[in-house]
């Protein structure tokens, strides 16, 4: 027993971990790529930054159709000119396009409450990262529209008690308005 | 020697006075995002939306919801339950000690020693589920000693769903006693609670479980940004914060293994937190404090010489951190920082992020470090603040403008930095 106690005492000496955050959204390739690209830019490594963008080229191409912005050529142009600010702005547009895409998915899944709720939670993770890039008015507008969209998906309640049906009209109205604002970053 | 009656009178007065002082001096003051999540959960329960986060702490929330019917103030309810749970934990641990030793004098010493503990004060004010889970765990253990296995199983299930990180303690109890009634009541109650969770949260409960557990054990818990953020080790917690003397006093009884189930409970939980829990959450030490105190007094009860007993008790009181408390502040450092910061400020933090957001601040989460760095670079004309528990700014061109002192010993001071434009 003495040996065990000495061993336990020694355990204290060998372990070390660090602070943590709940903010990690989980497996989200767009967010992870954004961090990797910005880390590469911090080290002025444009080749690596471009490599990370190329890894999600298919996603970017699809998201361009949502934002109606030539995201791929914007990235290409920014890397060519070594324009860090432009890369940063395009990454924000990419995130905004992901919000747009997820809202479209949420609209399609309105009949499945749990699925829609999870989608909205993930949208919130993206919005939380984007909010600092809007002016005060647009920030408040986005927060308010998101909350209204959240309410409009209804709630099945517990065993049907206090259940609220989803309101597609309200959801689409809030979604459309939010999408209009989400691309309007503060200059 | 103190008799049974005197023990109950002195104990009741001490605990009531302690509770009164806590309520009088400290109002609720948020320090952790988890407290905010619990508070949200009282009014709107949704695990995926962090209200509260996985695993959902259902028994704690049900209890909070019930108590909130009387207070109709979710923050106060959370504060109230924390203080009452700590008081209950102290009382139940004294019952356990009395069961083992029949020594009311030592039981009273233990109550006073626990009341003189900074960790107890810290947990009483933390507005989290630790003290609630502890109270139910200790109650279950006491019920086992009293051979009330059905009730013990039910109460243990409540403890598990209020504080799942005590599962190692719970598994140990189930395995050690291996009583059919105890096990059945635990499983049955747990099954009913899980069923309720499933009906409430549906399949999203499992997707969130997967995301959260992966994050807890492989991303957040271990810390992928270990080299840059608030790195801390259990070594510094035990030696610098708790104190080597107290650790020594808690470890000595283990050598003699007088009550082996209690000793093994202590050892299992110790190994669990050292390997799998984050030292930033000092509250994880709470079970070690209760089990350590009970074991310590069982140990000295076995000592033959009264003078040696007295020396050990003196050392235990001497090892208390309560003497390091200054009792100058009744608000958490984060609350003070939020009161100081101008409205709508842009704040960089990896601490109290959701609390800051709930108060209307624009928060840049340090978890996404390079996004934050790029933001600073591209918005150097803006007034940007940074909060940290470290004295030196992690980011370049930030100067320290204010220190917000911690409320109690086991909390941390918060430093406020501002970007030099």
Interface residues (C-beta under 8 A of the other chain):
Chain A: X1 X2 X4 X5 X8 X9 X11 X12 X13 X14 X15 X16 X17 X18 X19 X20 X21 X22 X23 X24 X26 X27 X31 X34 X35 X38 X39 X41 X42 X84 X85 X88 X113 X114 X115 X117 X118 X121 X128 X129 X131 X132 X133 X136 X139 X158 X159
Chain B: X33 X46 X48 X49 X50 X53 X196 X199 X200 X201 X202 X203 X204 X207 X208 X211 X214 X215 X219 X220 X221 X222 X223 X225 X226 X229 X230 X231 X232 X233 X234 X235 X238 X239 X247 X251 X254 X255 X256 X257 X267 X270 X271 X274 X275 X278 X279 X280 X344 X346 X350 X351 X353 X354 X357 X362 X363 X364 X365 X366 X367 X368 X369 X370 X371 X373 X374 X375 X377 X378
